[in-house]
Amino acid sequence: MSELILRPDAKGKINLGDLAKNVSSYRVTKNTTGELILTPFAEIPLSDKWIFDDKEKLEQFKKQMRHNEAA
């Protein structure tokens, strides 16, 4: 685990720069000691959501991807 010190600007914003690469949003959790925990998310287009809603198709897709990687 790496550690960085980031300072907020005058408006309280923190720039994550390259740390936010390929991330579309974060869930922020504040614990009892005031620590902020950022959980990154990579969202998908609505047109691609169907495969995640169909568990059987998703498993077939994952199986095919594993097969392709092994080949």
N, CA, C and O atoms as a GROMACS GRO file, in nm:
protein
  284
    1MET      N    1   0.085  -0.117   0.000
    1MET     CA    2   0.000   0.000   0.000
    1MET      C    3   0.089   0.124   0.000
    1MET      O    4   0.182   0.134   0.081
    2SER      N    5   0.062   0.216  -0.091
    2SER     CA    6   0.141   0.338  -0.095
    2SER      C    7   0.065   0.450  -0.025
    2SER      O    8  -0.057   0.444  -0.007
    3GLU      N    9   0.138   0.551   0.012
    3GLU     CA   10   0.078   0.662   0.085
    3GLU      C   11   0.119   0.793   0.019
    3GLU      O   12   0.235   0.813  -0.017
    4LEU      N   13   0.022   0.882   0.005
    4LEU     CA   14   0.046   1.016  -0.050
    4LEU      C   15  -0.017   1.118   0.041
    4LEU      O   16  -0.113   1.089   0.114
    5ILE      N   17   0.036   1.238   0.038
    5ILE     CA   18  -0.029   1.350   0.106
    5ILE      C   19  -0.083   1.441  -0.002
    5ILE      O   20  -0.007   1.492  -0.084
    6LEU      N   21  -0.214   1.462  -0.002
    6LEU     CA   22  -0.278   1.550  -0.097
    6LEU      C   23  -0.341   1.665  -0.019
    6LEU      O   24  -0.406   1.643   0.083
    7ARG      N   25  -0.321   1.786  -0.067
    7ARG     CA   26  -0.376   1.903   0.002
    7ARG      C   27  -0.495   1.959  -0.074
    7ARG      O   28  -0.487   1.978  -0.196
    8PRO      N   29  -0.604   1.986  -0.005
    8PRO     CA   30  -0.719   2.045  -0.073
    8PRO      C   31  -0.691   2.190  -0.114
    8PRO      O   32  -0.614   2.260  -0.048
    9ASP      N   33  -0.755   2.232  -0.224
    9ASP     CA   34  -0.742   2.371  -0.267
    9ASP      C   35  -0.834   2.460  -0.182
    9ASP      O   36  -0.894   2.413  -0.085
   10ALA      N   37  -0.845   2.585  -0.218
   10ALA     CA   38  -0.924   2.681  -0.141
   10ALA      C   39  -1.072   2.641  -0.132
   10ALA      O   40  -1.140   2.680  -0.037
   11LYS      N   41  -1.121   2.563  -0.227
   11LYS     CA   42  -1.260   2.519  -0.226
   11LYS      C   43  -1.277   2.381  -0.162
   11LYS      O   44  -1.388   2.327  -0.159
   12GLY      N   45  -1.169   2.324  -0.109
   12GLY     CA   46  -1.176   2.194  -0.045
   12GLY      C   47  -1.163   2.077  -0.140
   12GLY      O   48  -1.186   1.963  -0.101
   13LYS      N   49  -1.126   2.104  -0.265
   13LYS     CA   50  -1.114   1.996  -0.365
   13LYS      C   51  -0.974   1.936  -0.362
   13LYS      O   52  -0.874   2.005  -0.341
   14ILE      N   53  -0.970   1.806  -0.385
   14ILE     CA   54  -0.843   1.733  -0.394
   14ILE      C   55  -0.835   1.673  -0.533
   14ILE      O   56  -0.928   1.606  -0.578
   15ASN      N   57  -0.724   1.695  -0.602
   15ASN     CA   58  -0.702   1.641  -0.735
   15ASN      C   59  -0.631   1.507  -0.722
   15ASN      O   60  -0.519   1.500  -0.672
   16LEU      N   61  -0.695   1.401  -0.768
   16LEU     CA   62  -0.637   1.267  -0.760
   16LEU      C   63  -0.544   1.236  -0.877
   16LEU      O   64  -0.467   1.141  -0.872
   17GLY      N   65  -0.551   1.316  -0.983
   17GLY     CA   66  -0.463   1.298  -1.098
   17GLY      C   67  -0.467   1.157  -1.154
   17GLY      O   68  -0.575   1.102  -1.178
   18ASP      N   69  -0.350   1.098  -1.174
   18ASP     CA   70  -0.340   0.962  -1.232
   18ASP      C   71  -0.401   0.854  -1.143
   18ASP      O   72  -0.430   0.745  -1.191
   19LEU      N   73  -0.421   0.883  -1.015
   19LEU     CA   74  -0.484   0.784  -0.926
   19LEU      C   75  -0.626   0.754  -0.970
   19LEU      O   76  -0.679   0.648  -0.938
   20ALA      N   77  -0.688   0.846  -1.042
   20ALA     CA   78  -0.827   0.829  -1.085
   20ALA      C   79  -0.838   0.776  -1.228
   20ALA      O   80  -0.947   0.776  -1.285
   21LYS      N   81  -0.729   0.730  -1.285
   21LYS     CA   82  -0.731   0.679  -1.422
   21LYS      C   83  -0.825   0.559  -1.432
   21LYS      O   84  -0.820   0.468  -1.349
   22ASN      N   85  -0.911   0.559  -1.533
   22ASN     CA   86  -1.009   0.454  -1.560
   22ASN      C   87  -1.118   0.443  -1.454
   22ASN      O   88  -1.188   0.342  -1.447
   23VAL      N   89  -1.134   0.544  -1.372
   23VAL     CA   90  -1.238   0.546  -1.268
   23VAL      C   91  -1.342   0.649  -1.307
   23VAL      O   92  -1.307   0.762  -1.340
   24SER      N   93  -1.469   0.612  -1.303
   24SER     CA   94  -1.574   0.706  -1.340
   24SER      C   95  -1.639   0.771  -1.218
   24SER      O   96  -1.698   0.879  -1.229
   25SER      N   97  -1.630   0.707  -1.102
   25SER     CA   98  -1.686   0.765  -0.981
   25SER      C   99  -1.628   0.694  -0.859
   25SER      O  100  -1.563   0.590  -0.870
   26TYR      N  101  -1.652   0.752  -0.742
   26TYR     CA  102  -1.608   0.694  -0.615
   26TYR      C  103  -1.723   0.694  -0.517
   26TYR      O  104  -1.803   0.787  -0.513
   27ARG      N  105  -1.730   0.589  -0.437
   27ARG     CA  106  -1.816   0.590  -0.319
   27ARG      C  107  -1.726   0.635  -0.204
   27ARG      O  108  -1.617   0.580  -0.186
   28VAL      N  109  -1.770   0.733  -0.127
   28VAL     CA  110  -1.691   0.784  -0.016
   28VAL      C  111  -1.757   0.742   0.115
   28VAL      O  112  -1.875   0.767   0.138
   29THR      N  113  -1.677   0.678   0.200
   29THR     CA  114  -1.723   0.638   0.331
   29THR      C  115  -1.637   0.709   0.435
   29THR      O  116  -1.515   0.711   0.424
   30LYS      N  117  -1.702   0.767   0.534
   30LYS     CA  118  -1.630   0.834   0.642
   30LYS      C  119  -1.647   0.749   0.767
   30LYS      O  120  -1.759   0.726   0.812
   31ASN      N  121  -1.535   0.702   0.824
   31ASN     CA  122  -1.546   0.617   0.943
   31ASN      C  123  -1.551   0.702   1.070
   31ASN      O  124  -1.548   0.825   1.064
   32THR      N  125  -1.557   0.637   1.184
   32THR     CA  126  -1.576   0.707   1.311
   32THR      C  127  -1.457   0.794   1.350
   32THR      O  128  -1.471   0.886   1.431
   33THR      N  129  -1.340   0.766   1.294
   33THR     CA  130  -1.222   0.848   1.325
   33THR      C  131  -1.201   0.961   1.223
   33THR      O  132  -1.103   1.034   1.230
   34GLY      N  133  -1.295   0.974   1.128
   34GLY     CA  134  -1.286   1.082   1.031
   34GLY      C  135  -1.211   1.047   0.905
   34GLY      O  136  -1.197   1.131   0.816
   35GLU      N  137  -1.161   0.923   0.895
   35GLU     CA  138  -1.091   0.882   0.773
   35GLU      C  139  -1.190   0.865   0.659
   35GLU      O  140  -1.300   0.815   0.678
   36LEU      N  141  -1.149   0.909   0.540
   36LEU     CA  142  -1.232   0.892   0.421
   36LEU      C  143  -1.180   0.773   0.342
   36LEU      O  144  -1.060   0.763   0.316
   37ILE      N  145  -1.269   0.685   0.306
   37ILE     CA  146  -1.233   0.567   0.228
   37ILE      C  147  -1.300   0.582   0.092
   37ILE      O  148  -1.422   0.591   0.082
   38LEU      N  149  -1.218   0.584  -0.013
   38LEU     CA  150  -1.268   0.597  -0.150
   38LEU      C  151  -1.272   0.459  -0.214
   38LEU      O  152  -1.171   0.390  -0.220
   39THR      N  153  -1.388   0.420  -0.263
   39THR     CA  154  -1.403   0.294  -0.335
   39THR      C  155  -1.430   0.328  -0.481
   39THR      O  156  -1.535   0.385  -0.514
   40PRO      N  157  -1.336   0.294  -0.571
   40PRO     CA  158  -1.351   0.332  -0.712
   40PRO      C  159  -1.454   0.248  -0.785
   40PRO      O  160  -1.474   0.130  -0.756
   41PHE      N  161  -1.520   0.312  -0.882
   41PHE     CA  162  -1.616   0.245  -0.968
   41PHE      C  163  -1.582   0.273  -1.114
   41PHE      O  164  -1.536   0.383  -1.147
   42ALA      N  165  -1.604   0.177  -1.198
   42ALA     CA  166  -1.596   0.194  -1.343
   42ALA      C  167  -1.733   0.158  -1.396
   42ALA      O  168  -1.769   0.040  -1.402
   43GLU      N  169  -1.810   0.256  -1.434
   43GLU     CA  170  -1.947   0.233  -1.479
   43GLU      C  171  -1.948   0.182  -1.623
   43GLU      O  172  -1.854   0.202  -1.699
   44ILE      N  173  -2.057   0.116  -1.657
   44ILE     CA  174  -2.074   0.063  -1.791
   44ILE      C  175  -2.190   0.134  -1.860
   44ILE      O  176  -2.281   0.183  -1.794
   45PRO      N  177  -2.186   0.139  -1.992
   45PRO     CA  178  -2.300   0.198  -2.064
   45PRO      C  179  -2.427   0.115  -2.041
   45PRO      O  180  -2.420  -0.007  -2.025
   46LEU      N  181  -2.541   0.182  -2.039
   46LEU     CA  182  -2.668   0.114  -2.019
   46LEU      C  183  -2.691   0.005  -2.125
   46LEU      O  184  -2.751  -0.098  -2.096
   47SER      N  185  -2.642   0.030  -2.245
   47SER     CA  186  -2.661  -0.068  -2.353
   47SER      C  187  -2.584  -0.198  -2.327
   47SER      O  188  -2.615  -0.300  -2.389
   48ASP      N  189  -2.485  -0.197  -2.237
   48ASP     CA  190  -2.408  -0.317  -2.204
   48ASP      C  191  -2.455  -0.384  -2.075
   48ASP      O  192  -2.405  -0.491  -2.039
   49LYS      N  193  -2.549  -0.323  -2.006
   49LYS     CA  194  -2.594  -0.373  -1.877
   49LYS      C  195  -2.662  -0.510  -1.886
   49LYS      O  196  -2.660  -0.586  -1.789
   50TRP      N  197  -2.721  -0.540  -1.999
   50TRP     CA  198  -2.798  -0.664  -2.014
   50TRP      C  199  -2.717  -0.788  -1.978
   50TRP      O  200  -2.770  -0.883  -1.922
   51ILE      N  201  -2.588  -0.788  -2.010
   51ILE     CA  202  -2.509  -0.909  -1.985
   51ILE      C  203  -2.489  -0.931  -1.835
   51ILE      O  204  -2.476  -1.045  -1.791
   52PHE      N  205  -2.486  -0.824  -1.758
   52PHE     CA  206  -2.473  -0.839  -1.613
   52PHE      C  207  -2.605  -0.879  -1.548
   52PHE      O  208  -2.606  -0.934  -1.438
   53ASP      N  209  -2.714  -0.850  -1.616
   53ASP     CA  210  -2.847  -0.888  -1.566
   53ASP      C  211  -2.880  -1.034  -1.597
   53ASP      O  212  -2.968  -1.092  -1.533
   54ASP      N  213  -2.812  -1.092  -1.694
   54ASP     CA  214  -2.836  -1.231  -1.735
   54ASP      C  215  -2.717  -1.316  -1.687
   54ASP      O  216  -2.616  -1.327  -1.756
   55LYS      N  217  -2.731  -1.374  -1.569
   55LYS     CA  218  -2.620  -1.448  -1.506
   55LYS      C  219  -2.568  -1.561  -1.594
   55LYS      O  220  -2.448  -1.587  -1.598
   56GLU      N  221  -2.657  -1.629  -1.663
   56GLU     CA  222  -2.614  -1.740  -1.750
   56GLU      C  223  -2.527  -1.688  -1.864
   56GLU      O  224  -2.421  -1.744  -1.892
   57LYS      N  225  -2.571  -1.581  -1.930
   57LYS     CA  226  -2.492  -1.522  -2.039
   57LYS      C  227  -2.359  -1.470  -1.987
   57LYS      O  228  -2.256  -1.482  -2.054
   58LEU      N  229  -2.360  -1.410  -1.868
   58LEU     CA  230  -2.236  -1.357  -1.810
   58LEU      C  231  -2.137  -1.470  -1.785
   58LEU      O  232  -2.018  -1.455  -1.815
   59GLU      N  233  -2.183  -1.581  -1.731
   59GLU     CA  234  -2.094  -1.695  -1.706
   59GLU      C  235  -2.039  -1.752  -1.837
   59GLU      O  236  -1.922  -1.789  -1.845
   60GLN      N  237  -2.124  -1.759  -1.940
   60GLN     CA  238  -2.077  -1.805  -2.071
   60GLN      C  239  -1.969  -1.712  -2.124
   60GLN      O  240  -1.868  -1.757  -2.178
   61PHE      N  241  -1.991  -1.582  -2.109
   61PHE     CA  242  -1.894  -1.484  -2.156
   61PHE      C  243  -1.761  -1.499  -2.081
   61PHE      O  244  -1.655  -1.500  -2.143
   62LYS      N  245  -1.768  -1.511  -1.949
   62LYS     CA  246  -1.646  -1.527  -1.869
   62LYS      C  247  -1.571  -1.655  -1.908
   62LYS      O  248  -1.449  -1.655  -1.918
   63LYS      N  249  -1.646  -1.763  -1.930
   63LYS     CA  250  -1.584  -1.890  -1.970
   63LYS      C  251  -1.513  -1.874  -2.104
   63LYS      O  252  -1.401  -1.923  -2.121
   64GLN      N  253  -1.578  -1.807  -2.198
   64GLN     CA  254  -1.517  -1.785  -2.329
   64GLN      C  255  -1.390  -1.699  -2.317
   64GLN      O  256  -1.291  -1.724  -2.386
   65MET      N  257  -1.395  -1.597  -2.231
   65MET     CA  258  -1.278  -1.510  -2.212
   65MET      C  259  -1.160  -1.590  -2.153
   65MET      O  260  -1.046  -1.572  -2.195
   66ARG      N  261  -1.189  -1.678  -2.056
   66ARG     CA  262  -1.083  -1.761  -1.998
   66ARG      C  263  -1.025  -1.853  -2.104
   66ARG      O  264  -0.904  -1.873  -2.110
   67HIS      N  265  -1.112  -1.910  -2.189
   67HIS     CA  266  -1.068  -1.998  -2.297
   67HIS      C  267  -0.979  -1.921  -2.394
   67HIS      O  268  -0.876  -1.973  -2.437
   68ASN      N  269  -1.017  -1.800  -2.427
   68ASN     CA  270  -0.938  -1.717  -2.521
   68ASN      C  271  -0.802  -1.681  -2.462
   68ASN      O  272  -0.702  -1.677  -2.535
   69GLU      N  273  -0.797  -1.655  -2.332
   69GLU     CA  274  -0.672  -1.620  -2.267
   69GLU      C  275  -0.577  -1.740  -2.266
   69GLU      O  276  -0.455  -1.723  -2.279
   70ALA      N  277  -0.631  -1.860  -2.250
   70ALA     CA  278  -0.549  -1.981  -2.244
   70ALA      C  279  -0.496  -2.020  -2.381
   70ALA      O  280  -0.393  -2.088  -2.391
   71ALA      N  281  -0.564  -1.979  -2.486
   71ALA     CA  282  -0.524  -2.018  -2.621
   71ALA      C  283  -0.402  -1.944  -2.670
   71ALA      O  284  -0.357  -1.966  -2.782
   0.00000   0.00000   0.00000
